[in-house]
Amino acid sequence: MGRRRRKSTSEGLFDVLSDLTDMFWQVGAIVGTVLMVVSFWTLDLAVNQYARASTSPYLGPSIQSFGWAYFLLPLMIAAFAIFFGAKSYQTFTRDHRY
């Protein structure tokens, strides 16, 4: 018999928010908005770090090759925001169908 894998806290939170978004579209709209604001904040932080690192004489050459890594976190957060926004829109259209 196989063991049952325990979910991490982040997986559990994602599942709870996803289920709540299926019930109430307002939850998904708020979560999507908050995640989009956090995404813009981390994008600003990533651009500042990229600019500082690219002017460094030691990190400059490696930034030319791996500079895209700075922008992965804002992209992942924005993907979650889009997911919750689309899910809340689906719930809204399901609830307000005439």
Distance bins in CASP14 RR format, pairs under 12 A and 6 or more apart:
PFRMAT RR
TARGET T0000
AUTHOR 0000-0000-0000
RMODE 2
METHOD distances of the structure
MODEL  1
5 11 0 0 0 0 1 0 0 0 0 0 0
6 12 0 0 0 0 0 1 0 0 0 0 0
7 13 0 0 0 0 1 0 0 0 0 0 0
7 14 0 0 0 0 1 0 0 0 0 0 0
7 15 1 0 0 1 0 0 0 0 0 0 0
7 16 0 0 0 0 0 1 0 0 0 0 0
8 14 0 0 0 0 1 0 0 0 0 0 0
8 15 0 0 0 0 0 1 0 0 0 0 0
9 15 0 0 0 0 0 1 0 0 0 0 0
9 16 0 0 0 0 0 1 0 0 0 0 0
10 16 0 0 0 0 0 1 0 0 0 0 0
10 17 0 0 0 0 0 1 0 0 0 0 0
10 80 0 0 0 0 0 1 0 0 0 0 0
11 17 0 0 0 0 0 1 0 0 0 0 0
11 18 0 0 0 0 0 1 0 0 0 0 0
12 18 0 0 0 0 1 0 0 0 0 0 0
12 19 0 0 0 0 1 0 0 0 0 0 0
12 20 0 0 0 0 0 1 0 0 0 0 0
13 19 0 0 0 0 0 1 0 0 0 0 0
13 20 0 0 0 0 0 1 0 0 0 0 0
13 31 0 0 0 0 0 1 0 0 0 0 0
13 80 0 0 0 0 0 1 0 0 0 0 0
14 20 0 0 0 0 0 1 0 0 0 0 0
14 21 0 0 0 0 0 1 0 0 0 0 0
14 31 0 0 0 0 0 1 0 0 0 0 0
14 35 0 0 0 0 0 1 0 0 0 0 0
14 80 0 0 0 0 1 0 0 0 0 0 0
14 83 0 0 0 0 1 0 0 0 0 0 0
14 84 0 0 0 0 1 0 0 0 0 0 0
14 87 0 0 0 0 0 1 0 0 0 0 0
15 21 0 0 0 0 0 1 0 0 0 0 0
15 22 0 0 0 0 0 1 0 0 0 0 0
16 22 0 0 0 0 0 1 0 0 0 0 0
16 23 0 0 0 0 0 1 0 0 0 0 0
16 27 0 0 0 0 1 0 0 0 0 0 0
16 28 0 0 0 0 0 1 0 0 0 0 0
16 31 0 0 0 0 0 1 0 0 0 0 0
17 23 0 0 0 0 0 1 0 0 0 0 0
17 24 0 0 0 0 0 1 0 0 0 0 0
17 27 1 0 0 1 0 0 0 0 0 0 0
17 28 1 0 0 1 0 0 0 0 0 0 0
17 29 0 0 0 0 0 1 0 0 0 0 0
17 30 0 0 0 0 1 0 0 0 0 0 0
17 31 1 0 1 0 0 0 0 0 0 0 0
17 32 0 0 0 0 1 0 0 0 0 0 0
17 34 0 0 0 0 0 1 0 0 0 0 0
17 35 0 0 0 0 0 1 0 0 0 0 0
17 80 0 0 0 0 1 0 0 0 0 0 0
17 81 0 0 0 0 0 1 0 0 0 0 0
17 83 0 0 0 0 0 1 0 0 0 0 0
17 84 1 0 0 1 0 0 0 0 0 0 0
17 85 0 0 0 0 0 1 0 0 0 0 0
17 87 0 0 0 0 1 0 0 0 0 0 0
17 88 0 0 0 0 0 1 0 0 0 0 0
18 24 0 0 0 0 0 1 0 0 0 0 0
18 27 0 0 0 0 1 0 0 0 0 0 0
18 28 0 0 0 0 1 0 0 0 0 0 0
18 31 0 0 0 0 1 0 0 0 0 0 0
18 32 0 0 0 0 0 1 0 0 0 0 0
18 80 0 0 0 0 0 1 0 0 0 0 0
18 83 0 0 0 0 1 0 0 0 0 0 0
18 84 0 0 0 0 1 0 0 0 0 0 0
18 85 0 0 0 0 0 1 0 0 0 0 0
18 86 0 0 0 0 0 1 0 0 0 0 0
18 87 1 0 0 1 0 0 0 0 0 0 0
18 88 0 0 0 0 0 1 0 0 0 0 0
18 90 0 0 0 0 0 1 0 0 0 0 0
18 91 0 0 0 0 0 1 0 0 0 0 0
19 27 0 0 0 0 1 0 0 0 0 0 0
19 28 0 0 0 0 0 1 0 0 0 0 0
19 87 0 0 0 0 0 1 0 0 0 0 0
19 91 0 0 0 0 0 1 0 0 0 0 0
20 26 0 0 0 0 1 0 0 0 0 0 0
20 27 1 0 1 0 0 0 0 0 0 0 0
20 28 1 0 0 1 0 0 0 0 0 0 0
20 29 0 0 0 0 0 1 0 0 0 0 0
20 30 0 0 0 0 0 1 0 0 0 0 0
20 31 0 0 0 0 1 0 0 0 0 0 0
20 84 0 0 0 0 0 1 0 0 0 0 0
20 87 0 0 0 0 0 1 0 0 0 0 0
20 88 0 0 0 0 0 1 0 0 0 0 0
20 91 0 0 0 0 1 0 0 0 0 0 0
21 27 1 0 1 0 0 0 0 0 0 0 0
21 28 1 0 1 0 0 0 0 0 0 0 0
21 29 0 0 0 0 1 0 0 0 0 0 0
21 30 0 0 0 0 1 0 0 0 0 0 0
21 31 1 0 0 1 0 0 0 0 0 0 0
21 32 0 0 0 0 1 0 0 0 0 0 0
21 80 0 0 0 0 0 1 0 0 0 0 0
21 83 0 0 0 0 1 0 0 0 0 0 0
21 84 1 0 0 1 0 0 0 0 0 0 0
21 85 0 0 0 0 1 0 0 0 0 0 0
21 86 0 0 0 0 1 0 0 0 0 0 0
21 87 1 0 1 0 0 0 0 0 0 0 0
21 88 1 0 1 0 0 0 0 0 0 0 0
21 89 0 0 0 0 0 1 0 0 0 0 0
21 90 0 0 0 0 1 0 0 0 0 0 0
21 91 1 0 0 1 0 0 0 0 0 0 0
21 92 0 0 0 0 0 1 0 0 0 0 0
21 94 0 0 0 0 0 1 0 0 0 0 0
21 95 0 0 0 0 0 1 0 0 0 0 0
22 28 0 0 0 0 1 0 0 0 0 0 0
22 84 0 0 0 0 0 1 0 0 0 0 0
22 87 1 0 0 1 0 0 0 0 0 0 0
22 88 0 0 0 0 1 0 0 0 0 0 0
22 90 0 0 0 0 1 0 0 0 0 0 0
22 91 1 0 0 1 0 0 0 0 0 0 0
22 92 0 0 0 0 0 1 0 0 0 0 0
22 94 0 0 0 0 1 0 0 0 0 0 0
22 95 0 0 0 0 0 1 0 0 0 0 0
23 87 0 0 0 0 0 1 0 0 0 0 0
23 88 0 0 0 0 0 1 0 0 0 0 0
23 91 1 0 0 1 0 0 0 0 0 0 0
23 92 0 0 0 0 0 1 0 0 0 0 0
23 94 0 0 0 0 0 1 0 0 0 0 0
23 95 0 0 0 0 1 0 0 0 0 0 0
24 30 0 0 0 0 1 0 0 0 0 0 0
24 31 0 0 0 0 0 1 0 0 0 0 0
24 87 0 0 0 0 0 1 0 0 0 0 0
24 88 0 0 0 0 1 0 0 0 0 0 0
24 91 1 0 0 1 0 0 0 0 0 0 0
24 92 0 0 0 0 1 0 0 0 0 0 0
24 94 0 0 0 0 0 1 0 0 0 0 0
24 95 0 0 0 0 1 0 0 0 0 0 0
25 31 0 0 0 0 0 1 0 0 0 0 0
25 32 0 0 0 0 0 1 0 0 0 0 0
25 84 0 0 0 0 0 1 0 0 0 0 0
25 85 0 0 0 0 1 0 0 0 0 0 0
25 86 0 0 0 0 0 1 0 0 0 0 0
25 87 0 0 0 0 1 0 0 0 0 0 0
25 88 1 0 1 0 0 0 0 0 0 0 0
25 89 1 0 0 1 0 0 0 0 0 0 0
25 90 0 0 0 0 1 0 0 0 0 0 0
25 91 1 1 0 0 0 0 0 0 0 0 0
25 92 1 0 1 0 0 0 0 0 0 0 0
25 93 0 0 0 0 1 0 0 0 0 0 0
25 94 0 0 0 0 1 0 0 0 0 0 0
25 95 1 0 0 1 0 0 0 0 0 0 0
25 96 0 0 0 0 1 0 0 0 0 0 0
26 32 0 0 0 0 0 1 0 0 0 0 0
26 33 0 0 0 0 0 1 0 0 0 0 0
26 84 0 0 0 0 0 1 0 0 0 0 0
26 85 0 0 0 0 0 1 0 0 0 0 0
26 88 1 0 0 1 0 0 0 0 0 0 0
26 89 0 0 0 0 0 1 0 0 0 0 0
26 91 0 0 0 0 1 0 0 0 0 0 0
26 92 0 0 0 0 1 0 0 0 0 0 0
26 95 0 0 0 0 0 1 0 0 0 0 0
27 33 0 0 0 0 0 1 0 0 0 0 0
27 34 0 0 0 0 0 1 0 0 0 0 0
27 84 0 0 0 0 1 0 0 0 0 0 0
27 85 0 0 0 0 0 1 0 0 0 0 0
27 87 0 0 0 0 1 0 0 0 0 0 0
27 88 1 0 0 1 0 0 0 0 0 0 0
27 91 0 0 0 0 1 0 0 0 0 0 0
27 92 0 0 0 0 0 1 0 0 0 0 0
28 34 0 0 0 0 1 0 0 0 0 0 0
28 35 0 0 0 0 1 0 0 0 0 0 0
28 36 0 0 0 0 0 1 0 0 0 0 0
28 80 0 0 0 0 0 1 0 0 0 0 0
28 81 0 0 0 0 1 0 0 0 0 0 0
28 82 0 0 0 0 0 1 0 0 0 0 0
28 83 0 0 0 0 1 0 0 0 0 0 0
28 84 1 0 1 0 0 0 0 0 0 0 0
28 85 1 0 0 1 0 0 0 0 0 0 0
28 86 0 0 0 0 1 0 0 0 0 0 0
28 87 1 0 0 1 0 0 0 0 0 0 0
28 88 1 1 0 0 0 0 0 0 0 0 0
28 89 0 0 0 0 1 0 0 0 0 0 0
28 90 0 0 0 0 0 1 0 0 0 0 0
28 91 1 0 0 1 0 0 0 0 0 0 0
28 92 0 0 0 0 1 0 0 0 0 0 0
29 35 0 0 0 0 0 1 0 0 0 0 0
29 36 0 0 0 0 0 1 0 0 0 0 0
29 81 0 0 0 0 0 1 0 0 0 0 0
29 84 1 0 0 1 0 0 0 0 0 0 0
29 85 1 0 0 1 0 0 0 0 0 0 0
29 86 0 0 0 0 0 1 0 0 0 0 0
29 87 0 0 0 0 1 0 0 0 0 0 0
29 88 1 0 1 0 0 0 0 0 0 0 0
29 89 0 0 0 0 1 0 0 0 0 0 0
29 90 0 0 0 0 0 1 0 0 0 0 0
29 91 0 0 0 0 1 0 0 0 0 0 0
29 92 0 0 0 0 1 0 0 0 0 0 0
30 36 0 0 0 0 0 1 0 0 0 0 0
30 37 0 0 0 0 0 1 0 0 0 0 0
30 81 0 0 0 0 0 1 0 0 0 0 0
30 84 0 0 0 0 1 0 0 0 0 0 0
30 85 0 0 0 0 0 1 0 0 0 0 0
30 88 0 0 0 0 1 0 0 0 0 0 0
31 37 0 0 0 0 0 1 0 0 0 0 0
31 38 0 0 0 0 0 1 0 0 0 0 0
31 77 0 0 0 0 0 1 0 0 0 0 0
31 80 0 0 0 0 1 0 0 0 0 0 0
31 81 1 0 0 1 0 0 0 0 0 0 0
31 82 0 0 0 0 0 1 0 0 0 0 0
31 83 0 0 0 0 1 0 0 0 0 0 0
31 84 1 0 1 0 0 0 0 0 0 0 0
31 85 0 0 0 0 1 0 0 0 0 0 0
31 86 0 0 0 0 0 1 0 0 0 0 0
31 87 0 0 0 0 1 0 0 0 0 0 0
31 88 1 0 0 1 0 0 0 0 0 0 0
32 38 0 0 0 0 1 0 0 0 0 0 0
32 39 0 0 0 0 1 0 0 0 0 0 0
32 77 0 0 0 0 1 0 0 0 0 0 0
32 78 0 0 0 0 1 0 0 0 0 0 0
32 79 0 0 0 0 0 1 0 0 0 0 0
32 80 1 0 0 1 0 0 0 0 0 0 0
32 81 1 0 1 0 0 0 0 0 0 0 0
32 82 0 0 0 0 1 0 0 0 0 0 0
32 83 0 0 0 0 1 0 0 0 0 0 0
32 84 1 0 1 0 0 0 0 0 0 0 0
32 85 1 0 1 0 0 0 0 0 0 0 0
32 86 0 0 0 0 1 0 0 0 0 0 0
32 87 0 0 0 0 1 0 0 0 0 0 0
32 88 1 0 0 1 0 0 0 0 0 0 0
32 89 0 0 0 0 0 1 0 0 0 0 0
33 39 0 0 0 0 0 1 0 0 0 0 0
33 40 0 0 0 0 0 1 0 0 0 0 0
33 81 1 0 0 1 0 0 0 0 0 0 0
33 82 0 0 0 0 0 1 0 0 0 0 0
33 84 0 0 0 0 1 0 0 0 0 0 0
33 85 0 0 0 0 1 0 0 0 0 0 0
33 88 0 0 0 0 1 0 0 0 0 0 0
34 40 0 0 0 0 0 1 0 0 0 0 0
34 41 0 0 0 0 0 1 0 0 0 0 0
34 77 0 0 0 0 0 1 0 0 0 0 0
34 80 0 0 0 0 0 1 0 0 0 0 0
34 81 0 0 0 0 1 0 0 0 0 0 0
34 84 0 0 0 0 1 0 0 0 0 0 0
34 85 0 0 0 0 0 1 0 0 0 0 0
35 41 0 0 0 0 0 1 0 0 0 0 0
35 42 0 0 0 0 0 1 0 0 0 0 0
35 73 0 0 0 0 0 1 0 0 0 0 0
35 74 0 0 0 0 0 1 0 0 0 0 0
35 76 0 0 0 0 0 1 0 0 0 0 0
35 77 1 0 1 0 0 0 0 0 0 0 0
35 78 1 0 0 1 0 0 0 0 0 0 0
35 79 0 0 0 0 1 0 0 0 0 0 0
35 80 1 0 1 0 0 0 0 0 0 0 0
35 81 1 1 0 0 0 0 0 0 0 0 0
35 82 0 0 0 0 1 0 0 0 0 0 0
35 83 0 0 0 0 1 0 0 0 0 0 0
35 84 1 0 0 1 0 0 0 0 0 0 0
35 85 0 0 0 0 1 0 0 0 0 0 0
35 88 0 0 0 0 0 1 0 0 0 0 0
36 42 0 0 0 0 0 1 0 0 0 0 0
36 43 0 0 0 0 0 1 0 0 0 0 0
36 74 0 0 0 0 0 1 0 0 0 0 0
36 77 0 0 0 0 1 0 0 0 0 0 0
36 78 1 0 0 1 0 0 0 0 0 0 0
36 79 0 0 0 0 0 1 0 0 0 0 0
36 80 0 0 0 0 1 0 0 0 0 0 0
36 81 1 0 1 0 0 0 0 0 0 0 0
36 82 0 0 0 0 1 0 0 0 0 0 0
36 83 0 0 0 0 0 1 0 0 0 0 0
36 84 0 0 0 0 1 0 0 0 0 0 0
36 85 0 0 0 0 1 0 0 0 0 0 0
37 43 0 0 0 0 0 1 0 0 0 0 0
37 44 0 0 0 0 0 1 0 0 0 0 0
37 74 0 0 0 0 0 1 0 0 0 0 0
37 77 0 0 0 0 1 0 0 0 0 0 0
37 78 0 0 0 0 0 1 0 0 0 0 0
37 81 0 0 0 0 1 0 0 0 0 0 0
38 44 0 0 0 0 0 1 0 0 0 0 0
38 45 0 0 0 0 0 1 0 0 0 0 0
38 73 0 0 0 0 1 0 0 0 0 0 0
38 74 0 0 0 0 1 0 0 0 0 0 0
38 76 0 0 0 0 0 1 0 0 0 0 0
38 77 1 0 1 0 0 0 0 0 0 0 0
38 78 0 0 0 0 1 0 0 0 0 0 0
38 80 0 0 0 0 1 0 0 0 0 0 0
38 81 0 0 0 0 1 0 0 0 0 0 0
39 45 0 0 0 0 0 1 0 0 0 0 0
39 46 0 0 0 0 0 1 0 0 0 0 0
39 71 0 0 0 0 0 1 0 0 0 0 0
39 72 0 0 0 0 0 1 0 0 0 0 0
39 73 0 0 0 0 1 0 0 0 0 0 0
39 74 1 0 1 0 0 0 0 0 0 0 0
39 75 0 0 0 0 1 0 0 0 0 0 0
39 76 0 0 0 0 1 0 0 0 0 0 0
39 77 1 0 1 0 0 0 0 0 0 0 0
39 78 1 0 1 0 0 0 0 0 0 0 0
39 79 0 0 0 0 1 0 0 0 0 0 0
39 80 0 0 0 0 1 0 0 0 0 0 0
39 81 1 0 1 0 0 0 0 0 0 0 0
39 82 0 0 0 0 1 0 0 0 0 0 0
39 84 0 0 0 0 0 1 0 0 0 0 0
40 46 0 0 0 0 0 1 0 0 0 0 0
40 47 0 0 0 0 0 1 0 0 0 0 0
40 74 1 0 0 1 0 0 0 0 0 0 0
40 75 0 0 0 0 0 1 0 0 0 0 0
40 77 0 0 0 0 1 0 0 0 0 0 0
40 78 0 0 0 0 1 0 0 0 0 0 0
40 81 0 0 0 0 1 0 0 0 0 0 0
41 47 0 0 0 0 0 1 0 0 0 0 0
41 48 0 0 0 0 0 1 0 0 0 0 0
41 73 0 0 0 0 0 1 0 0 0 0 0
41 74 0 0 0 0 1 0 0 0 0 0 0
41 77 0 0 0 0 1 0 0 0 0 0 0
41 78 0 0 0 0 0 1 0 0 0 0 0
42 48 0 0 0 0 0 1 0 0 0 0 0
42 49 0 0 0 0 0 1 0 0 0 0 0
42 70 0 0 0 0 1 0 0 0 0 0 0
42 71 0 0 0 0 1 0 0 0 0 0 0
42 72 0 0 0 0 1 0 0 0 0 0 0
42 73 1 0 1 0 0 0 0 0 0 0 0
42 74 1 0 1 0 0 0 0 0 0 0 0
42 75 0 0 0 0 1 0 0 0 0 0 0
42 76 0 0 0 0 1 0 0 0 0 0 0
42 77 1 0 0 1 0 0 0 0 0 0 0
42 78 0 0 0 0 1 0 0 0 0 0 0
42 80 0 0 0 0 0 1 0 0 0 0 0
42 81 0 0 0 0 0 1 0 0 0 0 0
43 49 0 0 0 0 0 1 0 0 0 0 0
43 50 0 0 0 0 0 1 0 0 0 0 0
43 70 0 0 0 0 1 0 0 0 0 0 0
43 71 1 0 0 1 0 0 0 0 0 0 0
43 72 0 0 0 0 0 1 0 0 0 0 0
43 73 0 0 0 0 1 0 0 0 0 0 0
43 74 1 0 1 0 0 0 0 0 0 0 0
43 75 0 0 0 0 1 0 0 0 0 0 0
43 76 0 0 0 0 0 1 0 0 0 0 0
43 77 0 0 0 0 1 0 0 0 0 0 0
43 78 0 0 0 0 1 0 0 0 0 0 0
43 81 0 0 0 0 0 1 0 0 0 0 0
44 50 0 0 0 0 0 1 0 0 0 0 0
44 51 0 0 0 0 0 1 0 0 0 0 0
44 70 0 0 0 0 0 1 0 0 0 0 0
44 71 0 0 0 0 0 1 0 0 0 0 0
44 73 0 0 0 0 0 1 0 0 0 0 0
44 74 0 0 0 0 1 0 0 0 0 0 0
45 51 0 0 0 0 0 1 0 0 0 0 0
45 52 0 0 0 0 0 1 0 0 0 0 0
45 70 0 0 0 0 1 0 0 0 0 0 0
45 71 0 0 0 0 0 1 0 0 0 0 0
45 73 0 0 0 0 1 0 0 0 0 0 0
45 74 0 0 0 0 1 0 0 0 0 0 0
45 77 0 0 0 0 0 1 0 0 0 0 0
46 52 0 0 0 0 0 1 0 0 0 0 0
46 53 0 0 0 0 0 1 0 0 0 0 0
46 63 0 0 0 0 0 1 0 0 0 0 0
46 67 0 0 0 0 1 0 0 0 0 0 0
46 68 0 0 0 0 0 1 0 0 0 0 0
46 69 0 0 0 0 1 0 0 0 0 0 0
46 70 1 0 1 0 0 0 0 0 0 0 0
46 71 1 0 1 0 0 0 0 0 0 0 0
46 72 0 0 0 0 1 0 0 0 0 0 0
46 73 1 0 0 1 0 0 0 0 0 0 0
46 74 1 0 1 0 0 0 0 0 0 0 0
46 75 0 0 0 0 1 0 0 0 0 0 0
46 76 0 0 0 0 0 1 0 0 0 0 0
46 77 0 0 0 0 0 1 0 0 0 0 0
46 78 0 0 0 0 0 1 0 0 0 0 0
47 53 0 0 0 0 0 1 0 0 0 0 0
47 54 0 0 0 0 0 1 0 0 0 0 0
47 67 0 0 0 0 0 1 0 0 0 0 0
47 70 1 0 0 1 0 0 0 0 0 0 0
47 71 0 0 0 0 1 0 0 0 0 0 0
47 74 0 0 0 0 1 0 0 0 0 0 0
48 54 0 0 0 0 0 1 0 0 0 0 0
48 55 0 0 0 0 0 1 0 0 0 0 0
48 70 0 0 0 0 1 0 0 0 0 0 0
49 55 0 0 0 0 0 1 0 0 0 0 0
49 56 0 0 0 0 0 1 0 0 0 0 0
49 59 0 0 0 0 0 1 0 0 0 0 0
49 63 0 0 0 0 1 0 0 0 0 0 0
49 67 0 0 0 0 1 0 0 0 0 0 0
49 69 0 0 0 0 0 1 0 0 0 0 0
49 70 1 0 1 0 0 0 0 0 0 0 0
49 71 0 0 0 0 0 1 0 0 0 0 0
49 73 0 0 0 0 0 1 0 0 0 0 0
49 74 0 0 0 0 0 1 0 0 0 0 0
50 56 0 0 0 0 0 1 0 0 0 0 0
50 59 0 0 0 0 0 1 0 0 0 0 0
50 60 0 0 0 0 0 1 0 0 0 0 0
50 62 0 0 0 0 0 1 0 0 0 0 0
50 63 1 0 0 1 0 0 0 0 0 0 0
50 64 0 0 0 0 0 1 0 0 0 0 0
50 66 0 0 0 0 0 1 0 0 0 0 0
50 67 1 0 0 1 0 0 0 0 0 0 0
50 68 0 0 0 0 1 0 0 0 0 0 0
50 69 0 0 0 0 1 0 0 0 0 0 0
50 70 1 0 1 0 0 0 0 0 0 0 0
50 71 1 0 0 1 0 0 0 0 0 0 0
50 72 0 0 0 0 0 1 0 0 0 0 0
50 74 0 0 0 0 0 1 0 0 0 0 0
51 59 0 0 0 0 0 1 0 0 0 0 0
51 60 0 0 0 0 0 1 0 0 0 0 0
51 63 0 0 0 0 1 0 0 0 0 0 0
51 67 0 0 0 0 0 1 0 0 0 0 0
51 70 0 0 0 0 1 0 0 0 0 0 0
52 58 0 0 0 0 0 1 0 0 0 0 0
52 59 0 0 0 0 1 0 0 0 0 0 0
52 60 0 0 0 0 0 1 0 0 0 0 0
52 63 0 0 0 0 1 0 0 0 0 0 0
52 70 0 0 0 0 0 1 0 0 0 0 0
53 59 1 0 1 0 0 0 0 0 0 0 0
53 60 1 0 0 1 0 0 0 0 0 0 0
53 61 0 0 0 0 0 1 0 0 0 0 0
53 62 0 0 0 0 1 0 0 0 0 0 0
53 63 1 0 1 0 0 0 0 0 0 0 0
53 64 0 0 0 0 0 1 0 0 0 0 0
53 65 0 0 0 0 0 1 0 0 0 0 0
53 66 0 0 0 0 1 0 0 0 0 0 0
53 67 1 0 0 1 0 0 0 0 0 0 0
53 69 0 0 0 0 0 1 0 0 0 0 0
53 70 1 0 0 1 0 0 0 0 0 0 0
54 60 1 0 1 0 0 0 0 0 0 0 0
54 61 0 0 0 0 1 0 0 0 0 0 0
54 62 0 0 0 0 1 0 0 0 0 0 0
54 63 1 0 1 0 0 0 0 0 0 0 0
54 64 1 0 0 1 0 0 0 0 0 0 0
54 65 0 0 0 0 0 1 0 0 0 0 0
54 66 0 0 0 0 0 1 0 0 0 0 0
54 67 1 0 0 1 0 0 0 0 0 0 0
54 70 0 0 0 0 1 0 0 0 0 0 0
55 63 0 0 0 0 1 0 0 0 0 0 0
56 62 0 0 0 0 1 0 0 0 0 0 0
56 63 1 0 0 1 0 0 0 0 0 0 0
56 64 0 0 0 0 0 1 0 0 0 0 0
57 63 0 0 0 0 0 1 0 0 0 0 0
59 65 0 0 0 0 0 1 0 0 0 0 0
59 66 0 0 0 0 1 0 0 0 0 0 0
59 67 0 0 0 0 1 0 0 0 0 0 0
59 69 0 0 0 0 0 1 0 0 0 0 0
59 70 0 0 0 0 0 1 0 0 0 0 0
60 66 0 0 0 0 0 1 0 0 0 0 0
60 67 0 0 0 0 1 0 0 0 0 0 0
61 67 0 0 0 0 0 1 0 0 0 0 0
62 69 0 0 0 0 0 1 0 0 0 0 0
62 70 0 0 0 0 0 1 0 0 0 0 0
63 69 0 0 0 0 1 0 0 0 0 0 0
63 70 0 0 0 0 1 0 0 0 0 0 0
63 71 0 0 0 0 0 1 0 0 0 0 0
66 72 0 0 0 0 0 1 0 0 0 0 0
68 74 0 0 0 0 0 1 0 0 0 0 0
68 75 0 0 0 0 1 0 0 0 0 0 0
69 75 0 0 0 0 0 1 0 0 0 0 0
69 76 0 0 0 0 0 1 0 0 0 0 0
71 77 0 0 0 0 0 1 0 0 0 0 0
71 78 0 0 0 0 0 1 0 0 0 0 0
72 78 0 0 0 0 0 1 0 0 0 0 0
72 79 0 0 0 0 0 1 0 0 0 0 0
73 79 0 0 0 0 0 1 0 0 0 0 0
73 80 0 0 0 0 0 1 0 0 0 0 0
74 80 0 0 0 0 0 1 0 0 0 0 0
74 81 0 0 0 0 0 1 0 0 0 0 0
75 81 0 0 0 0 0 1 0 0 0 0 0
75 82 0 0 0 0 0 1 0 0 0 0 0
76 82 0 0 0 0 0 1 0 0 0 0 0
76 83 0 0 0 0 0 1 0 0 0 0 0
77 83 0 0 0 0 0 1 0 0 0 0 0
77 84 0 0 0 0 0 1 0 0 0 0 0
78 84 0 0 0 0 0 1 0 0 0 0 0
78 85 0 0 0 0 0 1 0 0 0 0 0
79 85 0 0 0 0 0 1 0 0 0 0 0
79 86 0 0 0 0 0 1 0 0 0 0 0
80 86 0 0 0 0 0 1 0 0 0 0 0
80 87 0 0 0 0 0 1 0 0 0 0 0
81 87 0 0 0 0 0 1 0 0 0 0 0
81 88 0 0 0 0 0 1 0 0 0 0 0
82 88 0 0 0 0 0 1 0 0 0 0 0
82 89 0 0 0 0 0 1 0 0 0 0 0
83 89 0 0 0 0 0 1 0 0 0 0 0
83 90 0 0 0 0 0 1 0 0 0 0 0
84 90 0 0 0 0 0 1 0 0 0 0 0
84 91 0 0 0 0 0 1 0 0 0 0 0
85 91 0 0 0 0 1 0 0 0 0 0 0
85 92 0 0 0 0 1 0 0 0 0 0 0
85 93 0 0 0 0 0 1 0 0 0 0 0
86 92 0 0 0 0 0 1 0 0 0 0 0
86 93 0 0 0 0 0 1 0 0 0 0 0
87 93 0 0 0 0 0 1 0 0 0 0 0
87 94 0 0 0 0 0 1 0 0 0 0 0
88 94 0 0 0 0 0 1 0 0 0 0 0
88 95 0 0 0 0 0 1 0 0 0 0 0
89 95 0 0 0 0 0 1 0 0 0 0 0
89 96 0 0 0 0 0 1 0 0 0 0 0
90 96 0 0 0 0 0 1 0 0 0 0 0
90 97 0 0 0 0 0 1 0 0 0 0 0
91 97 0 0 0 0 0 1 0 0 0 0 0
END
